[in-house]
Amino acid sequence: MKRAGTKNPVFMLDEIDKVGKDFRGDPASALLEVLDPEQNDTFSDHYLDVPFDLSKVMFITTANMLDTIPDVLLDRMEVIRIPGYTDLEKVQIAKKFLIPRELNEHGLKKKDLSFTSKALRNIINYYTRESGLRNLDRELAAICRKVAKDVAMGKKGKVTVNPEDVQKYLGAPKFVRELAERVARVGVAPGLAWTPTGGDVLFIEATKMKGKGNLSLTGHLGDVMKESVQAAYSYIRTIAKKLDLDESAFDNVDVHVHVPSGAVPKDGPSAGIVMAAAISSLFTGRPVKPRIAMTGEITLRGMLLPIGGLKEKSLGAYRAGIKTIILPEANKKDIDEIPEELKKKLTYKFVKTIDEAIKLILETPKKKSKKK
């Protein structure tokens, strides 16, 4: 600023959620003085020990997630959440910006290479897993390089990339989307999760065996998620009669709850309803209805609390083939942020309690045939 001769620049601090703390010091505590508009007019650098006015500087920081930013530092920021792109938005951006740029950088023209919309969706769904466009751009560049090589070797004619051609250029799919059809089993329930790369579907699995009433949890779960499972299990036991279960059904039985992809750490408060659905399905013998997913935090009284990241979770559900999403009643206000294209493909149902949710989630019990 001294060299530029101005005191009102814009400073961009990228990836502030990656700031670490070790024996060399804590950068976050130094940033408190820099970013706080109440005290940065007399900021004193510890190296020069000279006060300097930073009050007119515009600081912009970026982050992929807020969890790792210290609370005292986050409190001094105004958070602007920028949601990820939908598949339709990615296809349009690829057509209008990414593909023309990659064609130009690889010495190709429109008459040499084109992509169909279905091929682009194929690349987006099976070769990238992100809320942005960086990896999509890389995959398009990989295809352009291979076509450019063929053109340089004298191959003539326009290349049109169709869905069946994608694997020829990019190899086997890098990501396999969880299928909604996987749910049709007792003790399995699909939940919606928020990740830094967008929304995803998690399938919670529960099983039981003879034992002493123990509850086992696996799948690299965090403390919050573990407590959600314990709260869900306790609540399902209290409403055993409502589920037409004998209270003795929980005696001498060990329950094991597992969240697949055990190598991936998982945590968050919005998995309570999914845990309750998996456990109630296990004990009632009623599978979860097809193409339905849920998200919501629960209390020991069976109430559902609101969740965040609804747009990303809706995108994850749509990609997995989900048709209906069960949400807490308090999230009705967030429906406005959902793109119209998703609202047309998904049905949202709002509930206040676990009891209401279970009626919507589980298959209707089969009536026992009466013998004459």
MONORRA-V170203 format. One record per residue. N is the residue number from 1. OMEGA is omega in whole degrees, 0 to 359 (999 if undefined). NEAR is the number of other ideal C-beta (glycine too) atoms within 12 Angstrom. D_CENTER is the distance of its C-alpha to the mean C-alpha in whole Angstrom. Layout:
BEGIN
N:OMEGA:NEAR:D_CENTER
N:OMEGA:NEAR:D_CENTER
END
This chain:
BEGIN
1:179:17:40
2:182:12:44
3:182:6:44
4:178:11:42
5:178:8:45
6:183:12:42
7:183:18:40
8:178:15:37
9:172:17:35
10:179:14:31
11:176:22:30
12:176:13:26
13:187:25:25
14:174:14:22
15:182:16:19
16:177:30:20
17:179:23:18
18:181:18:19
19:183:26:23
20:179:16:24
21:179:17:27
22:185:9:30
23:181:6:34
24:179:8:34
25:181:13:33
26:181:16:30
27:183:21:29
28:180:29:27
29:177:18:30
30:179:23:32
31:178:28:29
32:180:25:30
33:184:27:33
34:189:31:32
35:183:34:30
36:183:23:31
37:181:20:33
38:186:14:36
39:183:17:37
40:175:27:36
41:177:18:40
42:181:16:41
43:181:29:39
44:178:18:41
45:185:17:40
46:179:14:41
47:181:8:42
48:182:10:45
49:178:9:45
50:179:12:46
51:182:16:44
52:183:22:42
53:178:19:41
54:188:27:37
55:181:21:37
56:179:18:37
57:176:25:34
58:180:19:31
59:175:28:28
60:179:18:25
61:177:29:22
62:179:23:18
63:176:25:15
64:178:24:12
65:184:24:11
66:187:23:14
67:185:20:14
68:177:19:17
69:180:30:19
70:184:25:22
71:182:13:22
72:178:16:26
73:180:30:25
74:181:23:22
75:181:16:24
76:182:25:26
77:169:28:24
78:187:13:23
79:175:19:19
80:182:11:18
81:178:21:14
82:183:14:14
83:180:25:11
84:179:34:10
85:171:28:13
86:180:32:13
87:180:36:14
88:178:23:18
89:179:27:18
90:180:37:17
91:181:29:20
92:178:20:22
93:179:23:21
94:182:37:22
95:187:25:25
96:187:14:27
97:188:19:26
98:183:33:24
99:177:38:27
100:180:22:30
101:180:19:29
102:176:31:29
103:180:29:32
104:182:18:34
105:181:16:33
106:176:25:34
107:180:16:37
108:177:29:36
109:181:18:37
110:181:16:36
111:181:14:38
112:188:28:37
113:174:35:33
114:180:27:31
115:172:35:28
116:180:22:27
117:180:22:24
118:178:20:23
119:179:33:24
120:178:37:21
121:177:30:19
122:179:34:19
123:181:43:19
124:186:44:15
125:189:32:14
126:181:27:16
127:177:32:17
128:173:36:14
129:187:29:10
130:176:30:9
131:180:32:9
132:187:24:13
133:188:32:16
134:182:18:17
135:176:26:17
136:178:38:18
137:179:28:21
138:181:21:22
139:177:39:22
140:179:42:24
141:179:29:26
142:178:26:27
143:179:41:28
144:180:34:30
145:183:23:32
146:177:28:33
147:179:34:34
148:178:24:36
149:179:20:38
150:179:21:39
151:180:23:40
152:180:15:42
153:173:10:44
154:180:8:45
155:183:15:43
156:180:11:43
157:181:13:42
158:177:17:38
159:175:29:35
160:183:21:33
161:176:33:29
162:180:21:28
163:181:24:26
164:180:13:28
165:186:23:29
166:182:32:25
167:178:20:26
168:182:18:29
169:188:29:28
170:180:30:25
171:182:15:26
172:179:12:24
173:181:19:20
174:181:22:18
175:176:24:15
176:181:16:15
177:176:29:13
178:183:30:13
179:180:17:16
180:182:30:16
181:183:20:20
182:190:26:19
183:191:38:19
184:177:21:23
185:180:23:24
186:178:24:25
187:179:32:23
188:181:39:19
189:179:47:17
190:177:47:13
191:180:53:11
192:183:47:7
193:173:42:5
194:176:37:3
195:178:28:3
196:180:23:6
197:180:25:6
198:181:37:4
199:180:42:3
200:178:39:5
201:176:43:8
202:178:43:10
203:180:37:13
204:181:48:15
205:179:36:19
206:177:40:22
207:181:25:26
208:181:30:29
209:178:16:32
210:181:12:36
211:186:16:35
212:179:13:36
213:181:19:33
214:176:18:31
215:180:29:27
216:181:24:25
217:178:32:22
218:180:23:20
219:178:30:17
220:182:19:17
221:175:30:16
222:183:20:16
223:182:16:19
224:181:21:17
225:178:33:15
226:179:27:19
227:177:25:20
228:179:41:18
229:182:43:20
230:178:28:23
231:180:32:23
232:181:46:22
233:179:38:25
234:182:27:27
235:179:33:27
236:178:43:27
237:182:30:30
238:181:22:31
239:182:31:31
240:182:22:32
241:178:14:35
242:180:20:33
243:182:30:31
244:178:18:35
245:173:26:35
246:181:14:37
247:179:17:37
248:181:13:38
249:181:23:35
250:181:28:33
251:176:18:37
252:180:14:37
253:172:27:34
254:179:21:31
255:179:37:27
256:177:25:25
257:183:42:21
258:174:29:19
259:183:38:15
260:191:24:15
261:185:23:14
262:181:15:17
263:182:10:17
264:178:17:13
265:181:18:13
266:176:33:11
267:180:25:12
268:186:34:11
269:191:34:13
270:182:37:12
271:185:45:12
272:182:44:16
273:180:52:17
274:178:51:15
275:179:50:17
276:180:52:20
277:181:52:20
278:182:46:20
279:179:50:23
280:176:47:25
281:181:41:25
282:186:38:26
283:179:34:29
284:183:33:30
285:180:19:29
286:180:29:28
287:176:29:25
288:180:43:22
289:181:30:22
290:176:23:21
291:177:26:18
292:178:41:17
293:186:50:14
294:175:52:13
295:180:53:12
296:177:45:14
297:183:34:16
298:173:43:19
299:180:23:23
300:177:22:26
301:177:16:27
302:178:30:25
303:178:25:23
304:181:38:20
305:184:28:18
306:181:24:16
307:177:37:12
308:177:30:10
309:186:35:8
310:181:37:9
311:180:35:9
312:180:38:6
313:177:45:6
314:177:44:9
315:179:43:9
316:179:39:7
317:181:42:10
318:181:37:12
319:182:36:12
320:179:37:12
321:178:24:15
322:180:40:15
323:184:25:17
324:179:30:17
325:176:46:15
326:184:45:16
327:173:42:15
328:180:35:18
329:183:23:21
330:181:20:20
331:178:35:17
332:182:18:19
333:184:14:20
334:183:26:16
335:182:23:17
336:182:13:19
337:181:23:16
338:178:31:15
339:183:24:16
340:181:15:19
341:178:19:19
342:179:31:16
343:180:19:18
344:184:15:21
345:185:25:19
346:175:36:17
347:181:24:19
348:177:33:18
349:186:28:20
350:181:28:20
351:180:33:22
352:185:26:23
353:177:27:24
354:181:43:23
355:178:27:26
356:183:26:25
357:183:43:22
358:178:41:23
359:180:23:26
360:189:28:23
361:187:40:21
362:176:38:24
363:178:23:27
364:181:13:30
365:180:17:32
366:178:11:35
367:179:6:39
368:181:7:41
369:180:6:44
370:179:5:47
371:178:4:50
372:999:3:54
END
